[in-house]
């Protein structure tokens, strides 16, 4: 009888994961929202598909998976999207089999918990405080220089972040949140921290037995906060393999994952390098694949795809243990933006280093691959301008991730 893996996907993502799980000889079940059935899932990799209502609660996912277990024993449950990580953990607890617990998974979702764990392990974080006690907040506002950020503890990317230039603005934001009279917007659901101007890096890792087996170190062009709030072309690219920044980030990332007691899987950690003091500060860490086609960039530059390696880790057995692919040290990057047309036409972009074109409505994106770092920088600079002139559209920043 085949081993059985259930994959929760509340967003359309993870086809490579599903393929690899099928390639490993597992029975693969996808649990997703009804409205996502029209998406181009890799149907040949799926043995079964179950749906929940489009706005299903975590409990409804758990009930659906429990019903699956009634007729087909389950060996693994994996949440493919950021918002599915906790649901998968709760499902594992309900069905009483191994894997990360919900309390353990929460440290990868709650930005206040992240900072507390990292801070205790000696990993620098922007000065921060929980939003619970007025006297404590006043003390923080007197000690920490502006500008400050009011940041949701559980949202993703830059959703819901508010930048405040004065202590008065901080209180205005917190009062507004409190007046909404709903638990999701309650001030205690936010963390207050110092805004540090600088460059944002991300480290994307493959982890087994608590050790980082491989990681990609990349740098965003414009920080995600700026792109989401002010528009523009998003870029990220591989950091020089010999740079001191890479060495420092690799060390910090290993310390971070050790502090979080992360045993097996993939991770996406973001660090900010301050323009003022040159230090790296933790922004966030997640136990899932990073978005914005980062997995595809790393596949071209480093010869590992985070989705595929994650699936191999989840389906590894004593008889067939996980094997890391042969790594390489080359360069790749992506330029990605909202487009002002439903189906952007990019055939006039003809540089031979273009190895992937994003196919997504109202998005234009190109991945470049080269063995030369200088050539990659040239391409990203050129195409940031070209995409901006040809396609750029902007949308107002959202407060939260609703759909």
N, C-alpha and C positions, 0 to 999 in steps of 0.2 A: 504494500500500500504506500502511495506517495506521501511524503511530508506535505503539509498544507500551510501556506502563508496567506494571511489576509492583509490587504493593503488599503488603508483609509486614505482617500484623496478628496478633500472638499474643494480643491481646485484642480484644474487640468494640468497635471505635471507628473513626471516620474515614469514615462514610457520606457526609458532605458533600464530602470529598476525592474519593471515588470518583465522585460525581455530576459534579463539575466536570471531572475528567479525561475522563469520557465526553462531557460537553458540548463539550469542546475537540476532539472528533473522534478521540480516541486509543482504541486497543484496550486494555482494562483487564483485567488478570489479578490476582485476589486469591489470596494464599497464606496459609492460616490453619490453625489446629488443628482436628482432626476434631470435637471436642466443641462447637466454635463454629458449626458449620453450621446449628444450630437457631436462631441469633440472627437478628434482623430486619435482615439486610443489605439494602441497596438493590439488589436483584437486577437491576433494569432497567439499572443502570449497569455491570454486569459482563459481560464477554464470555467469561470463563473463570474457573474456581475450581479450585485445587489444594490438597490437604490434606497435612499432616504429622501424625505421631502427637502426642498431647496433650503429651507431655514431650520433644518433639524437641529435639535439640541444634542450635546454629547451623549445624554442618556438614551436618545433614540438610536444613535450609532451603536452604543453598547448593546441595546436590546436586539438590534438587527444581527450583530455579530454573534451574540449568544444563541439566537435562533439558528444561525448557520452551524454553530458547534453541535447543535442537537442532532444533526444528520451527517456531519462531516468533521471529525476531530481536527482541531486546530493546533498547530505547533508554534506559529509565530504570528504576532500582530504588529504591524508597522504603520506609523502615521507619516505620510509623505510630505504634508504641508506643515508650516509652522503651527497652525491652529489645530492640527491633527495629533501633534506630539502628546499633548495631555490626554486627549481622548483615547489614544492607543494605550497609554500607561494605565488609565483607569480600567480599560477593557481587560488588560493583562491581570490586574488585581482582581477584577470580578470573576474571571475565569480561573484564577489561581495558578498561573504558570509564570515562568521566569521572565526576566527582562527588567528594564528600568521602571521603578515605581513612580507613582504620580508625585510624591513629595520630592523625589530625586529630579524628575523632569521639570518640576516647577522652578528649580534654580536656573534653568535655561530659558525660562519664560519671563520671570519676574525680575525686572531690571534693578529693583532695590535689593533683592536677594543676591543677584549677581555681584553687586558692588560690595555687599557685606562679606561674601565669601572671598572675593578677590582681595579686598582690603586686608582681611585677616591673614591672607597668604603673602602679603607684602607686594602685591601687584598694584601699581599706581592707578587711581581713579580720580576723575574730577571731584573736587569737594562736593559732597552731597548730603542730603538729609531726607528722611521720610517725612511725609506731610501728615502728622498726627496731632502734634501738640503746639499750641500757639506760642508759648514761651520758648520752646525749642526752635521754632521757625524764626522768631524774632532774633534770637541769639545768633542763628546762622546768618540771617540777613545783615547783622551788624559786623560779622567777621569776614564774610566772603564778598569779594568785589564783583560788581556787575560787569557785563551782562550775565543773566542767569537763564536757565532753561527749566520750564515746567514740562516734564516728559511722562507720558503714560507708562505705567509699569509693565503692561501686557501687550501693547500694540507692536506692530512690526514696522521696519523701515523708519521713515520720518513722520508717520501718521500721528497727528494730535500734538506735536511738539510746539510749544509756544516760547518765543524768545522775549525776555523782559529786560528793559534797559534800566529800570529803577526798582527799588523795593516796593514802592507803591503799585507798580504794574503787577508785581508778583501777587500782592494781596487782591488786586482787582480780578486777576485770573482765577485765583482760588475761590473768591467770593462768587464769581459767575458760575464756576463749576458746582459749588455747594447749592446755589439757588436752583439748579436744574432738578434737584430732588429725585435723582435716580442713582442707583448704586454704581453703575458703570462709570458715571462721571463724578463720583464722590471724590473730594480732594485726596483722600487716603489712597486712591488708586493711582496716584502720581508720585514721582520723585522729583525733588528740586536739586539742581546741580549747576555748577559754574559752567558757563559757556567758554570754551577754549578754542581760539582760532588756530587752525592748522590744517595739516594734510591727513586724510584718512586712509589707512591701510587695512587689508583683510587677509587673514590666514585661514586657508581651507584645508582640513586635515582628514587623513584616514587613520583610525585608531583601533588597535587590537590589544587586548590584555593590558589596558591602561597606558600603552606606549604609542607615540605618534610614529607611524611607519613611513608616512610621506605627507608632505604639505606643499601647497602653493602659496607663495607670498606675493600679493598684488597691491597696487595703489590706485585709488580712485583719482580721476582727473579733477573734476569739481566734486566736493563732498556731497553725498546724497541729500543732506539737509538743504543745501543750496539749490540743487536741481529740483527737488520736490516743491520748494517754496517759491523759487524765482524762475524756474524753467531752464532750458538749455539742453545740451547734449551730454548724456551720461557716458563716461568712459572709465574703463579700468584696464590695467595692463600689468604684466609680470615685472616684478622688481629684479634688478640685477643680482645675479647669483653670488657675486663676490662682495656685495655692498655690506657695510656694517649694519645698516638698517635691517636687512634680511636676517643677519645673524642674531641681532637683538630681538627681533620679533619671533623668530623660531624658538628662542629660549623662553621668552615671555609666554608664548602659546603653550609650550610644554608644561610650564609651571601652572598656568591657568587650568588646563585640563586635568592635571594631577590634583589640584586643589578642589576641582569639581567632582573628583572621583569618577571620571568618565572612562568606562571600561572598553566599549566596543561600538563602532559606528563611524559616522562622519561628523564634522563640526565646521562651523563658520564663525570666526571671531573677528571683531573689528576693533582697531586701535587708532587713536588719534595722536599724531605727533605735533606737539605744541610749537607754534611759530616763536613763542616767547622764550621757552627754556630748552627746546629740542627733545624733551622727554616724551615717552610713549605713555598714553593713558588708555585704560580699557573703556570702550564704549558699550559693547555687548558681545555675547557669545550664544550660539544656538547649536542644538544637536540635530542638525538637518543640513541639506544641501543649500548653499547660498543661491539667491535668485539672480536675475539679470544675465542668464546664460553663462555664469561663471564656470559651471561644470564643463561647458563646451570649450571655453578658453583654455582651461587647464588640460583638457584632453589633447589639444593641439600642441601646447607648449611642453607638457610634462609627461604625456602618454598615460594619464589615468583620468577616467571619467568618474566623478564622485558618485553619481547615481549607480553606475555599474559596480563599482567597488563596494558600495554600501550593500547592494543586493548580494554580492558574493560573501560578504561578512555575515549577513543574516542567514544565508543558506549553507554556510560551511558546517561540516560535521567532523567528528574525530577521524572517520575514514577518508574524508575529502576536505582537508583543512584549507584555510584561506591562503592564497599565494599572491603576493604583490607583483604587479607587472613590472617589466623592465622600465626604469624611469629615464627620462631625458631632460636636459636643461637647455631649453630653447625659449623663444619669446612669442607671445600672442597677446592680443588685446581686443576689446570690443568698443564700438561707438554705437550708442543706442538712444533713440529719441521718440517722443510722440510725433506722429505725422499728421499733416493737415489734409490727408486723403485716406480713404478706407484701405486701399491696396496700393501702397507706394511702389513705383516702378524704379528699380535700381540697376537695370541692365547697362546703363551708361557709365556705371562704376566698373572699371575693367582691370584694375591693378591685379597682377597675378597673385599677390599675397592675400587676396580675399578668399577665404576658405569656407565661409558660412554666411548665409543671408537669412536674417530673421523673417519668418513667415507668420505674421500675426497682424490682424486688422488694426489699422491706425498706428502702427509702429514701423519704424525703419531702423535696421540694425545690421552691422557688418562685423564679422570677426576676421582679424588679420593674423597671419602666422608667418614668421620669419626667423632665421637663425641670428639675425643682427638686431641688437637692441636699438641702435641709432635709427635703423630703417623703420622699426615699429613706431618710434616717437614721431618720425616724419609723417607716417601714414595717419596716426591718430590726430595730429595737428591739422593735416590737410582735410581729413574727412569730418572733423568737428566743424570746420568752416563750411564745407560743401553741403553737409546734411542740414546745417543751420539755414543756409541760403535756399536750399531746394525744398525742404519739407517741414521745417520746424513749426510745431503747434504747442501751445501751452494750455494747461488745465489748472484750475485753482487747487491748492493743496487741501487734502481732506483732513478732517479732524480724526477720523478713525477708519479702520478697515471694516466695511459693512458687508461686502459681497465678494 
